[in-house]
C-alpha cells in the first residue's frame, strides 16, 4: 500500500505550525509560537515544509487542519488555507478537534496511569477556557465546551482521578487547583505534530469533510465589543 502523505496545519492558538507526515510519522516541521503571525507566515511555512521534504503538492494524499476550538482569527486563517489547498489540488480535507489533538500530543510525553484524566485548556476570555476531559485511551469523559473556571469546576473528579491540566488556558486554573490533591500542571505548546495519528486514522476511515461547506469549530460566536457612544 502506498505511503499516506498528509500536510497538517495547526493555527488554533498562538502557535503557527505546519508538519508533513508520512504514514503518521512527521518528516518535516516548521513552527513558531508568536501572536498574530498566522496570516503572514502560514503559507510560507507550507512551502518550506514541502521543499524541505522534497515533495510536490500533487504527492499529498490529504490536508489536515486543527478545526478548533481556539482563536477565531487563527482558525479562520488555518481552515481557509486548508480549504484553498484542497480545492486547488483536489485533495480531501481532514478536520481534527484541537483539544483531542492536544490530548494525543501529551500522551507520548508523560507517564500514564489508568486513573489519569487529561484536561487540555485553550485560553478564552477572562476566567473562561475551551476544554474537554479525556482518559488515557483518548475517550471523551467530558465533551468540548466553554467553561468558566472556579474552585468547584472539577470537584466531581478530584480525589478519584489524577488530573493533568495543560495548554495555554491552564494558567488560569493553576491558582485555583495547584494545591489540590492529585493535580498536575504540565507545560505544553500546540503543534501540527499532534495531528499525525488522528489525521491518518481519519483518512484511512475516509472520515473527510465537505470542503465547500466545512467551517471551523468556533464553539462560541465571535464578539466585537463596541465602546459606549
N, C-alpha and C positions, 0 to 999 in steps of 0.2 A: 504494500500500500504506500502511495507517495506520502512524503512528509507534509504535514499541515503547517503552513506559514501564516501567522496571524500578526497583523500590526495592531498594537494596543496603545490606547490613549487614556491618560489619567489627568483630568483638569478640574476635579470637583472641589479641591481645596487650593491652598497657595502653591501646591506642587504642580509644576508643569512637566509632565513625564511622558516619554514615548519609548516603547520597547518593541522589539521584534522577536517573536518566539517561534521556534520550530518544534512541533510536537510537544508543546508545553514547556520547553526549555528556552530561556532567553538567550539570544545570541548577540544582540546589541541593545544598548540602553543610552538614552540621553535625557537628563532631567536637571531641574533646578528648583529650589524651594524659595520662591520670592513672590510677593503680592503683585497683582496687576501686570503680569508679563505674558499671560497666555496668548493674547491676540498677536503680539509681536514675535513670539518665539515658537509657537506650536508647529507651524508648517516648516520652519527652518529645521527644527528637531527631527521632524518626519523625514525630510530629505537627507539629513546627516545620518540617521539610523539606517536608512535603506542603502546609502552609499557605503557606509562602514561595513555592512554585511555583504556587499557585492551582489545585492538583489535588485531586480527590476519590479516595478509596481505590478506588472502583469503576473509576477510569480506569486503574489499574495492569494491566499485562499479565503481570507475574510478580514474585516476590520472590526476590532472590539473596542468599546468605549465604556468608561465608567459613567453610568447613567444617572447617578445621584442616589440620595440627596446630597446637597452641598451648596456651594456658591452659585447663585443664579447666573452670574456673568461667566464664570468658569465653565459651568455645564453647557451653557448656550454655545460657547466657542468650541468646546470639545465635540459636542454632538453635531453641530453644523459642519464642522470639519470632517468628521467621520462620515456623515451622510453625503457630503460632496464627493469624497473619495469613492464611496460605494456607487453613487450614480455614474461617475466618470469611468470607473473601472469595471462596472457591472459585477461587483462583489457583494457577498452577503454582509449584513450588519448584525453584530452580536452586542447585546447590552448586558452589563454586569452591575448589579446593585453595589454601590460604593461601599456600604457598610459590610456586606458579605465579602467583598474583596479585601477589606481591611482585616477582617477576622481570618481569612485564608492566609493573608500575609503574615499574621502574627503566629499562626500555628507552627511554622517552621523555625521560629525564633525563641521559643521559650519551652521549658519542660512542662509537660501537661499532666494533669491528673483527672480522673473521671468526675471529680466534684467541681471542676473548674467551669466557670461561665465567662465568656469573652464579651466585653462591652465596649465596642468601638464608639467613639463620640466625635462628631463634627460640630465645630463651633457655629452657633446661630446667634441670635441677638440676646443681649443681657444674660440672664441665667438659663437660657434655653439652648438645647443641643438637639441634633439629629442623632438618634441612637437606635440600637436593637440589641438583643441578647442572643448569643449563640453558644451551644455546647461544643465540646471538643471534636464532635463529628460534623460540625457546621450546620447542625439543625437549628432552626429558629426557635428559641424559647419565648422571646417577645418580638413581635413584628416591628418593622421600621416605623418610627414615629418621631414627632417633635415633642420633646419632653422638657418641661420647666423643672429645674432641679431644686430640691430642698432636702432637708436631712432625713426625710422619710421615703424618698423616691425608690429606694431599693430594699426597704425593710423586709419584704417577703423572702428575700434571698440571703440576706446577711445572717450568718450563723449556720446556714445549711450548705452553702456553696462557697467556693473560693472565687471571688470576683476580681476580674482583671480589667481595669479601665485604661484606655489608650486612645490616641488620636488628639487632634488639636482642640477638641472640646473638653478633654478630661481635666484640664487645669481648673476649670470652673467647679468640678466635682471634688477636687482634692481637699479643699479646706473643709468640706462637709463630711468627707469619708476617710481621710487618711489615717485617723486614729481608731477606726472601727476594725473589728477582728476579721481576719481572712480577706483583706482587701489589699490589692497590689496596683500600683500605677507604673506603667511602662512607657518609655519614650517610643515614639512611632512617627514615621513620615509616610504619607501616601505615595505609592509608586505604581507605575504601569506594570511592573514585575508581578504585582499581586493579582493581576487579572489572568495570568497564564493558564493555570489549571482549570479555572472555571470557564474561561473562554473556549478552551479546547473541548471540554465536556459538552458545552452547548453546541459547538459546531458539529461534533460527531453525532449529537442527538437531533441535529437540524432545528434547533431552537433559535431561529433567527427572526429578526424584526422586519416589519414592513417599512422600508426606507422612506416611502412617501409620507407616511403618517406618524412615524415614531417621534416622540417628544421626550425631553429629559424628565426625570422623576424629581420635580422641584420640591414635592411634598407640601410646600406652602406657596401661596401666591406671592409674587414679587410686590413689595410695597415701597412706594415712594412717599416719604414724609414731607409735606409742604409746610413751609413756615407760615405762621399766622400773618394775615394781611392787616 
